[in-house]
Amino acid sequence: MEKNVVKIRSAAIRYFGNQIAIGRKHDVIYQNLIDQYARSIGFYIRGFVTTEGQFVDRRTAAKIAIAAGQIKELEDPSEGLHSGDLPALDDDLPPFSESEWEFL
């Protein structure tokens, strides 16, 4: 029986407490949020969402991406994963709803 490997699904920004916006690049997600709310979103965390629907920070995401074979290594592991470090993410993964998200 093959074990499902957890992977990084997309870049994400957590804002307004537990709201999450996802996309390919953090800068684009952030700009879309600014455009949507027509103001600063205040405190936010740049991270990633896994294939299991978990929001993780950059350092945790780096460990997951390396273990899953999505990347080989990081130039500066102290900063964690950046959206630009990943090749194209898996678009063929099944969608998940916000109710499936977990926060680590």
PyMOL CGO cylinders between C-alpha atoms (Angstrom):
from pymol import cmd
from pymol.cgo import CYLINDER

trace = [
    CYLINDER, 0.00, 0.00, 0.00, 1.46, 3.35, -1.08, 0.3, 1, 1, 1, 1, 1, 1,
    CYLINDER, 1.46, 3.35, -1.08, 1.52, 6.11, 1.50, 0.3, 1, 1, 1, 1, 1, 1,
    CYLINDER, 1.52, 6.11, 1.50, 0.24, 9.49, 0.36, 0.3, 1, 1, 1, 1, 1, 1,
    CYLINDER, 0.24, 9.49, 0.36, 3.04, 12.02, 0.41, 0.3, 1, 1, 1, 1, 1, 1,
    CYLINDER, 3.04, 12.02, 0.41, 2.16, 15.43, 1.80, 0.3, 1, 1, 1, 1, 1, 1,
    CYLINDER, 2.16, 15.43, 1.80, 3.20, 18.17, -0.63, 0.3, 1, 1, 1, 1, 1, 1,
    CYLINDER, 3.20, 18.17, -0.63, 3.02, 21.92, -0.83, 0.3, 1, 1, 1, 1, 1, 1,
    CYLINDER, 3.02, 21.92, -0.83, -0.08, 22.79, -2.79, 0.3, 1, 1, 1, 1, 1, 1,
    CYLINDER, -0.08, 22.79, -2.79, 0.09, 26.59, -3.04, 0.3, 1, 1, 1, 1, 1, 1,
    CYLINDER, 0.09, 26.59, -3.04, 1.47, 29.76, -1.59, 0.3, 1, 1, 1, 1, 1, 1,
    CYLINDER, 1.47, 29.76, -1.59, -0.86, 31.32, 0.94, 0.3, 1, 1, 1, 1, 1, 1,
    CYLINDER, -0.86, 31.32, 0.94, -1.33, 34.36, 3.13, 0.3, 1, 1, 1, 1, 1, 1,
    CYLINDER, -1.33, 34.36, 3.13, -3.14, 34.15, 6.46, 0.3, 1, 1, 1, 1, 1, 1,
    CYLINDER, -3.14, 34.15, 6.46, -4.75, 37.45, 7.44, 0.3, 1, 1, 1, 1, 1, 1,
    CYLINDER, -4.75, 37.45, 7.44, -7.52, 38.86, 9.66, 0.3, 1, 1, 1, 1, 1, 1,
    CYLINDER, -7.52, 38.86, 9.66, -6.84, 36.05, 12.12, 0.3, 1, 1, 1, 1, 1, 1,
    CYLINDER, -6.84, 36.05, 12.12, -7.73, 32.85, 10.29, 0.3, 1, 1, 1, 1, 1, 1,
    CYLINDER, -7.73, 32.85, 10.29, -8.65, 34.02, 6.79, 0.3, 1, 1, 1, 1, 1, 1,
    CYLINDER, -8.65, 34.02, 6.79, -6.51, 32.45, 4.06, 0.3, 1, 1, 1, 1, 1, 1,
    CYLINDER, -6.51, 32.45, 4.06, -5.92, 33.51, 0.48, 0.3, 1, 1, 1, 1, 1, 1,
    CYLINDER, -5.92, 33.51, 0.48, -4.06, 31.13, -1.84, 0.3, 1, 1, 1, 1, 1, 1,
    CYLINDER, -4.06, 31.13, -1.84, -2.27, 31.47, -5.16, 0.3, 1, 1, 1, 1, 1, 1,
    CYLINDER, -2.27, 31.47, -5.16, 1.05, 30.91, -6.91, 0.3, 1, 1, 1, 1, 1, 1,
    CYLINDER, 1.05, 30.91, -6.91, 3.02, 33.91, -5.65, 0.3, 1, 1, 1, 1, 1, 1,
    CYLINDER, 3.02, 33.91, -5.65, 2.87, 35.72, -2.32, 0.3, 1, 1, 1, 1, 1, 1,
    CYLINDER, 2.87, 35.72, -2.32, 3.28, 39.17, -3.88, 0.3, 1, 1, 1, 1, 1, 1,
    CYLINDER, 3.28, 39.17, -3.88, 0.32, 38.63, -6.20, 0.3, 1, 1, 1, 1, 1, 1,
    CYLINDER, 0.32, 38.63, -6.20, -1.85, 37.26, -3.38, 0.3, 1, 1, 1, 1, 1, 1,
    CYLINDER, -1.85, 37.26, -3.38, -0.99, 40.26, -1.21, 0.3, 1, 1, 1, 1, 1, 1,
    CYLINDER, -0.99, 40.26, -1.21, -1.76, 42.77, -3.98, 0.3, 1, 1, 1, 1, 1, 1,
    CYLINDER, -1.76, 42.77, -3.98, -5.09, 41.06, -4.69, 0.3, 1, 1, 1, 1, 1, 1,
    CYLINDER, -5.09, 41.06, -4.69, -6.00, 41.36, -1.00, 0.3, 1, 1, 1, 1, 1, 1,
    CYLINDER, -6.00, 41.36, -1.00, -5.10, 45.07, -0.98, 0.3, 1, 1, 1, 1, 1, 1,
    CYLINDER, -5.10, 45.07, -0.98, -7.21, 45.58, -4.11, 0.3, 1, 1, 1, 1, 1, 1,
    CYLINDER, -7.21, 45.58, -4.11, -10.11, 43.61, -2.63, 0.3, 1, 1, 1, 1, 1, 1,
    CYLINDER, -10.11, 43.61, -2.63, -10.22, 45.44, 0.69, 0.3, 1, 1, 1, 1, 1, 1,
    CYLINDER, -10.22, 45.44, 0.69, -9.00, 48.82, -0.65, 0.3, 1, 1, 1, 1, 1, 1,
    CYLINDER, -9.00, 48.82, -0.65, -6.76, 49.11, 2.39, 0.3, 1, 1, 1, 1, 1, 1,
    CYLINDER, -6.76, 49.11, 2.39, -3.94, 47.40, 4.21, 0.3, 1, 1, 1, 1, 1, 1,
    CYLINDER, -3.94, 47.40, 4.21, -4.79, 43.99, 5.61, 0.3, 1, 1, 1, 1, 1, 1,
    CYLINDER, -4.79, 43.99, 5.61, -2.69, 44.66, 8.72, 0.3, 1, 1, 1, 1, 1, 1,
    CYLINDER, -2.69, 44.66, 8.72, -0.76, 41.80, 10.25, 0.3, 1, 1, 1, 1, 1, 1,
    CYLINDER, -0.76, 41.80, 10.25, -0.43, 38.80, 7.96, 0.3, 1, 1, 1, 1, 1, 1,
    CYLINDER, -0.43, 38.80, 7.96, 1.68, 35.67, 7.63, 0.3, 1, 1, 1, 1, 1, 1,
    CYLINDER, 1.68, 35.67, 7.63, 3.13, 34.39, 4.37, 0.3, 1, 1, 1, 1, 1, 1,
    CYLINDER, 3.13, 34.39, 4.37, 3.09, 30.62, 4.28, 0.3, 1, 1, 1, 1, 1, 1,
    CYLINDER, 3.09, 30.62, 4.28, 1.82, 27.71, 2.25, 0.3, 1, 1, 1, 1, 1, 1,
    CYLINDER, 1.82, 27.71, 2.25, -1.10, 25.29, 2.16, 0.3, 1, 1, 1, 1, 1, 1,
    CYLINDER, -1.10, 25.29, 2.16, -0.34, 21.58, 1.95, 0.3, 1, 1, 1, 1, 1, 1,
    CYLINDER, -0.34, 21.58, 1.95, -2.20, 18.91, 0.03, 0.3, 1, 1, 1, 1, 1, 1,
    CYLINDER, -2.20, 18.91, 0.03, -3.84, 18.02, 3.35, 0.3, 1, 1, 1, 1, 1, 1,
    CYLINDER, -3.84, 18.02, 3.35, -5.25, 21.53, 3.72, 0.3, 1, 1, 1, 1, 1, 1,
    CYLINDER, -5.25, 21.53, 3.72, -2.86, 22.65, 6.45, 0.3, 1, 1, 1, 1, 1, 1,
    CYLINDER, -2.86, 22.65, 6.45, -1.53, 26.21, 6.55, 0.3, 1, 1, 1, 1, 1, 1,
    CYLINDER, -1.53, 26.21, 6.55, 2.18, 26.06, 7.41, 0.3, 1, 1, 1, 1, 1, 1,
    CYLINDER, 2.18, 26.06, 7.41, 4.86, 28.70, 7.83, 0.3, 1, 1, 1, 1, 1, 1,
    CYLINDER, 4.86, 28.70, 7.83, 7.80, 29.06, 5.43, 0.3, 1, 1, 1, 1, 1, 1,
    CYLINDER, 7.80, 29.06, 5.43, 10.25, 26.94, 7.42, 0.3, 1, 1, 1, 1, 1, 1,
    CYLINDER, 10.25, 26.94, 7.42, 7.81, 24.07, 7.82, 0.3, 1, 1, 1, 1, 1, 1,
    CYLINDER, 7.81, 24.07, 7.82, 6.90, 24.35, 4.14, 0.3, 1, 1, 1, 1, 1, 1,
    CYLINDER, 6.90, 24.35, 4.14, 10.58, 24.04, 3.20, 0.3, 1, 1, 1, 1, 1, 1,
    CYLINDER, 10.58, 24.04, 3.20, 10.88, 20.78, 5.14, 0.3, 1, 1, 1, 1, 1, 1,
    CYLINDER, 10.88, 20.78, 5.14, 7.72, 19.41, 3.51, 0.3, 1, 1, 1, 1, 1, 1,
    CYLINDER, 7.72, 19.41, 3.51, 8.80, 20.41, -0.02, 0.3, 1, 1, 1, 1, 1, 1,
    CYLINDER, 8.80, 20.41, -0.02, 12.24, 18.82, 0.42, 0.3, 1, 1, 1, 1, 1, 1,
    CYLINDER, 12.24, 18.82, 0.42, 10.79, 15.60, 1.89, 0.3, 1, 1, 1, 1, 1, 1,
    CYLINDER, 10.79, 15.60, 1.89, 8.25, 15.39, -0.95, 0.3, 1, 1, 1, 1, 1, 1,
    CYLINDER, 8.25, 15.39, -0.95, 10.91, 15.94, -3.62, 0.3, 1, 1, 1, 1, 1, 1,
    CYLINDER, 10.91, 15.94, -3.62, 9.37, 19.21, -4.82, 0.3, 1, 1, 1, 1, 1, 1,
    CYLINDER, 9.37, 19.21, -4.82, 12.72, 20.96, -4.30, 0.3, 1, 1, 1, 1, 1, 1,
    CYLINDER, 12.72, 20.96, -4.30, 16.21, 19.66, -3.57, 0.3, 1, 1, 1, 1, 1, 1,
    CYLINDER, 16.21, 19.66, -3.57, 17.45, 22.35, -1.17, 0.3, 1, 1, 1, 1, 1, 1,
    CYLINDER, 17.45, 22.35, -1.17, 17.20, 26.04, -0.35, 0.3, 1, 1, 1, 1, 1, 1,
    CYLINDER, 17.20, 26.04, -0.35, 19.91, 28.64, -0.84, 0.3, 1, 1, 1, 1, 1, 1,
    CYLINDER, 19.91, 28.64, -0.84, 19.11, 30.10, 2.59, 0.3, 1, 1, 1, 1, 1, 1,
    CYLINDER, 19.11, 30.10, 2.59, 17.23, 27.62, 4.81, 0.3, 1, 1, 1, 1, 1, 1,
    CYLINDER, 17.23, 27.62, 4.81, 16.95, 30.19, 7.62, 0.3, 1, 1, 1, 1, 1, 1,
    CYLINDER, 16.95, 30.19, 7.62, 14.34, 32.11, 5.59, 0.3, 1, 1, 1, 1, 1, 1,
    CYLINDER, 14.34, 32.11, 5.59, 12.26, 29.08, 4.74, 0.3, 1, 1, 1, 1, 1, 1,
    CYLINDER, 12.26, 29.08, 4.74, 10.44, 28.44, 1.48, 0.3, 1, 1, 1, 1, 1, 1,
    CYLINDER, 10.44, 28.44, 1.48, 9.51, 31.25, -0.89, 0.3, 1, 1, 1, 1, 1, 1,
    CYLINDER, 9.51, 31.25, -0.89, 6.88, 30.89, -3.61, 0.3, 1, 1, 1, 1, 1, 1,
    CYLINDER, 6.88, 30.89, -3.61, 9.59, 31.42, -6.22, 0.3, 1, 1, 1, 1, 1, 1,
    CYLINDER, 9.59, 31.42, -6.22, 11.52, 28.40, -4.92, 0.3, 1, 1, 1, 1, 1, 1,
    CYLINDER, 11.52, 28.40, -4.92, 8.89, 25.99, -6.21, 0.3, 1, 1, 1, 1, 1, 1,
    CYLINDER, 8.89, 25.99, -6.21, 8.41, 24.85, -9.78, 0.3, 1, 1, 1, 1, 1, 1,
    CYLINDER, 8.41, 24.85, -9.78, 4.85, 24.91, -11.08, 0.3, 1, 1, 1, 1, 1, 1,
    CYLINDER, 4.85, 24.91, -11.08, 2.59, 23.49, -8.41, 0.3, 1, 1, 1, 1, 1, 1,
    CYLINDER, 2.59, 23.49, -8.41, 0.23, 20.59, -9.02, 0.3, 1, 1, 1, 1, 1, 1,
    CYLINDER, 0.23, 20.59, -9.02, -2.87, 22.01, -10.71, 0.3, 1, 1, 1, 1, 1, 1,
    CYLINDER, -2.87, 22.01, -10.71, -4.44, 18.56, -10.99, 0.3, 1, 1, 1, 1, 1, 1,
    CYLINDER, -4.44, 18.56, -10.99, -4.92, 18.14, -7.25, 0.3, 1, 1, 1, 1, 1, 1,
    CYLINDER, -4.92, 18.14, -7.25, -8.51, 17.91, -6.05, 0.3, 1, 1, 1, 1, 1, 1,
    CYLINDER, -8.51, 17.91, -6.05, -9.96, 21.11, -4.60, 0.3, 1, 1, 1, 1, 1, 1,
    CYLINDER, -9.96, 21.11, -4.60, -10.60, 21.48, -0.90, 0.3, 1, 1, 1, 1, 1, 1,
    CYLINDER, -10.60, 21.48, -0.90, -12.86, 23.80, 1.02, 0.3, 1, 1, 1, 1, 1, 1,
    CYLINDER, -12.86, 23.80, 1.02, -11.95, 26.27, 3.74, 0.3, 1, 1, 1, 1, 1, 1,
    CYLINDER, -11.95, 26.27, 3.74, -13.50, 23.95, 6.33, 0.3, 1, 1, 1, 1, 1, 1,
    CYLINDER, -13.50, 23.95, 6.33, -10.69, 21.45, 5.63, 0.3, 1, 1, 1, 1, 1, 1,
    CYLINDER, -10.69, 21.45, 5.63, -7.91, 23.91, 6.51, 0.3, 1, 1, 1, 1, 1, 1,
    CYLINDER, -7.91, 23.91, 6.51, -5.87, 23.31, 9.62, 0.3, 1, 1, 1, 1, 1, 1,
    CYLINDER, -5.87, 23.31, 9.62, -3.51, 25.76, 11.24, 0.3, 1, 1, 1, 1, 1, 1,
    CYLINDER, -3.51, 25.76, 11.24, -0.15, 24.64, 12.55, 0.3, 1, 1, 1, 1, 1, 1,
]
cmd.load_cgo(trace, "trace")
